[in-house]
């Protein structure tokens, strides 16, 4: 069998670079096996996507896509940012306005997010779908909350814009959070003397026929980690 040519190309390159690093850094067998055991723990913890964001891999992919856009003369617009590992598909799509705070949360104040989707010429885009998701006041996302306290799709929603391109989400203020303290991602970050915390933020997808998908997010102003994300 010939196998997958692209898979072979990537595997050969990654192994060649790994073997060179072993030689250049004199990595010992014990260190190699420690790394393999770490990968096992990473999989058991279900944190591979979290690690990809934590070490900058996902951001690097964004940088490459930004460079490709610039080479094509595609400049301006809302900057893309990483998706992160906590998106869940299937939120109900509502017209123009969606209240996404399904569960009461006395510790969180109200938050209204609104804006207008525009195209490259600045004209409103009708029929665009804006998806939104974020954490609660404990720093947990629905579907991933270890306490099991949140309803499905709490603090997750989708809005379809009208002719004016406008959207609005009525929700509750999120807080920042960190990597699971005993997980594989934080274990590596501790060894690198790096924290695993993020400021309070909100994620978005924006999709529309005839336009490329936008993945972005914003941080909540005033969070102490806003410049140390």
N, C-alpha and C positions, 0 to 999 in steps of 0.2 A: 504494500500500500504506500502511496505517495505521501499521505498525511496532508496537513494544512500548511501550505507554504508560508503564510504570514505568521502563523503560530511558531513554526520552526525558526523563522527569521528573528522574531522577538526573543524566543527562549535562548537561542544561541548567543545573541548579543548580551542578554542579561547575565547568562552564566559566564561568558567571557569577562564581563566587567567584574562579576563577583570573584572569579578566580584571580583576577589581577589585584583586586583589593586585598584578598587573602595574602597574596605574595607581598604587596607593597607595605601592608600594615602588620605583617607577620601575625595574622589572626590564628590563634591556637585552636586545636580540636575542641577543647572545652568551651571556648567562646562560640565556635560554630554551633555546637549542640545546645548551648544556652540560647542562641538565636532561634534554633529550630523549636525548642521547647516554648519559647516566647510566642512564636507563630501559632503553636497549638493552643496556647492560652488565649491569644487574640481571637482565634476562631471560636473557642468555647464561650468567650464573653460576647461574641457577636459584635465586635468593635472594629472590624476592618475598615468600614467606611468612616467611622469616627477618627481612626488613626490617619486616614488619608487626608482628612481636613486638618487634623492637629499638627501634622508635620509639613503642611504646605503643599502637598501633592495636588489637591483639588484646586488650590489657588494658582498653581503653576499652569494647569490646564486652561484656566481662565486667561492667564497672561498670554498663552499661545493663541487662543482664539481672538483676543484683542489685537494681537499683532497681525493675524490673518485678516481681520476686518480692516485695519489701517492700510494694509497693502492693497486692498480692494477699494480704498477711498471711502470706506464706511465709518464715518466719524460722528461724534455727537450722540445725543440720546442718553437715556438712563444707563449708568454703568452696570455691567453684569457683576454678580458676586457668586460665591459658591452656593450650591443647593443645600449641602449638609446631608446627614443620614436619616432625617426624621420626617420626610414627606410621606403622606399617605394619600393615594388616589381615591377618588370616589365621593368627594364632598358634593352635596347638593348644590346645583348651580341656580342662583336666583337672579332676578332682573334688577339691576341697578343698586339695590341695597340688601345687605344680609346681616342679621344679628347672629353672631357665631358663639356667644357666651351661653352655651347650653346649661352649664352647671353654675350654681351660685358660688361666689368666692368673695366673702366679706373683706378679705385682706387686700383685694385688688380694686383700685379705682377705675372709673370708666375710661375707655379709650375709643375715639372715633377716628377712623382712617378714611380719608376721601381724596379723590384726585380725578384727573382726566387722562385717558389714554390717547395719545396723539401719534400720528405717523411722522415720517421724516420731514414733511413740509409743515408740521405743526397743526394739521387739521385733526379734529376728533375722529377716533376710530370706533365705528359702531360694530357691535357684535363681538368685541374682544372679550375673552374670558380671563378675569383676574382671580387668581387663587391666593389665599392668605393662610398662614399657619404660624403659631407661636406657642410659647410655654405659658404655664399658669404662674400664680404667685409663689409656688413652691419650686419653680424651675423645671417642671415636668411637662412633657407633651402627652396629649391623649394618644392612646394606642401603645405608648412606651412608658407609662407611669408605673413605677414599681409598687406604688401603694394600691393600684387598681381602683383609685377613687374617681377617675374621670369617665364620663360617658363617651361612646364612640363619636369622633369628629368634634368633640369640644374644642373650641378655639381654632377651628379649621372651617374654611368656607370658600365659596366661589361666587363671583358676580359676573353677569353678562352685561356689557355696557349698552346703553341706548344710543340714539342718534347723536347725543351730545358727548359721547365718549366717557361719561362720568361713572364712577363707582364709589361705593361707601360700605365700610365694614363697621359694625357696632360691636365692640368687644370689651375686654378688660385688660388693664395694664399688666404686661409680663414683667418678670424679673430676670436678671442674669443667672447663669448657672455654670457648673463646672463638669468636667468629665467624672464618671463614676469613680470615687476615691480609691477603690480597691481593684479597679479594672486594669486591663493590659495597657490601654492608652496612657492613663495617668502614671502607671509604672514606668513607662519609657520617658515620659515628660519629666518625672522626678529625677531620673538618671541624667537628663539633659539640663537640669536646674531651670526648668520652665514650668510656669503655672498652666493649668488647663481650663482657665475660666473665660467666660464670654460675657460681654455686657448684655443688658436686656435688648432684644431685637425682634424684628418681625420679618418673616420670609414671604416672597411673592414669586409666582409664575404669571406671565402674561402671554396669552396665545391668541392669534387671530389669523384667519385665512389671508394669504398673501404677504404675511410678515413672519420674520423669524421669531422663535420663542425667546422671551426674556426671562432670565432667572436673576433675581436681585433680592435685596433685603435692606432694611435700615436699622440703625442702632437708636436707642432711646436717649435723647439729649439729657445730659446731666449724670449719666451713669459713670462711675469712677473708672471703669475699664474701657471707656469709649475710644481711647487712643492706645490701648494696650490689649487689643482683641486677639 
